[in-house]
């Protein structure tokens, strides 16, 4: 991933994954152990905040991404154990500012079977090139 191959309007995904009960239990324990998550097998809302990294890695084949500058999320419905999720996004903004290359990725996760919206998110990052801020 480099400034030359990141363009406004670029689509990333879709990627698909299954929410596993073990992931829910591990994440819930690490974040305080709320029994709602493990008993009802509902994924903690913040568990999937890093799906942007999967989109970037799948599109750029392991690209380094960037330094996390800003993130927002809208939660619409809970993710549940054994649910197949489809996540896709679009680069909505690219710019050079203060000598750095910024990009914004907006993305959604939906139930793969019903297309129900689960979460809508956006991340703004400063691109890393060879481990340094571009």
Residue pairs with C-beta under 8 A, 6 or more apart in sequence:
1 56
1 60
1 63
1 64
1 65
1 127
2 127
2 129
2 134
3 94
3 96
3 101
3 127
3 129
3 134
5 60
6 91
6 94
6 101
6 103
6 127
7 91
7 94
8 91
8 92
8 93
8 94
9 90
9 91
9 92
10 59
10 90
10 91
11 88
11 89
11 90
12 55
12 56
12 58
12 59
12 88
12 89
12 90
12 91
12 105
12 107
13 55
13 58
13 59
13 86
13 87
13 88
13 89
13 107
14 86
14 87
14 88
15 51
15 54
15 55
15 58
15 86
15 87
15 88
16 84
16 85
16 86
16 87
16 112
17 54
17 84
17 85
17 87
18 82
18 83
18 84
18 85
19 43
19 79
19 80
19 81
19 82
19 83
19 85
20 81
20 82
21 41
21 81
21 82
23 43
23 47
24 37
24 38
24 41
24 42
24 43
24 44
24 47
24 81
25 37
25 38
27 37
27 43
27 44
27 47
28 34
28 37
28 38
28 44
31 44
31 46
34 44
36 42
37 43
37 44
41 80
41 81
41 82
42 78
42 79
42 80
42 81
43 78
43 79
43 80
43 81
45 73
45 75
45 78
45 119
47 79
48 79
48 85
48 109
48 119
49 71
49 73
49 121
51 87
51 107
51 109
51 121
52 65
52 89
52 105
52 107
52 121
52 123
53 65
54 87
55 87
55 88
55 89
55 105
55 107
56 63
56 65
56 105
57 63
57 65
64 128
64 129
64 131
65 125
65 127
65 128
66 103
66 125
66 126
66 127
66 128
67 125
67 126
67 128
67 133
68 123
68 125
69 102
69 124
69 125
69 126
70 123
70 124
71 121
71 122
71 123
71 124
72 121
72 122
73 119
73 120
73 121
74 119
74 120
74 121
75 118
75 119
76 116
76 117
76 118
76 119
76 120
77 111
77 116
77 117
77 118
78 118
79 85
79 109
79 118
79 119
83 111
84 111
84 112
84 113
85 109
85 110
85 111
85 112
85 118
86 109
86 110
86 111
86 112
87 107
87 108
87 109
87 110
88 107
88 108
89 105
89 106
89 107
89 108
90 105
90 106
90 107
91 103
91 104
91 105
92 104
92 105
92 106
92 122
93 102
93 103
93 104
93 124
94 101
94 102
94 103
94 104
95 101
95 102
96 102
100 126
100 127
100 133
100 134
101 126
101 127
101 134
102 124
102 125
102 126
102 127
103 124
103 125
103 127
104 122
104 123
104 124
104 125
105 122
105 123
105 125
106 120
106 121
106 122
107 120
107 121
107 122
108 117
108 118
108 119
108 120
108 121
109 117
109 118
109 119
109 121
110 116
110 117
110 118
111 118
126 133
126 134
127 133
127 134
128 134
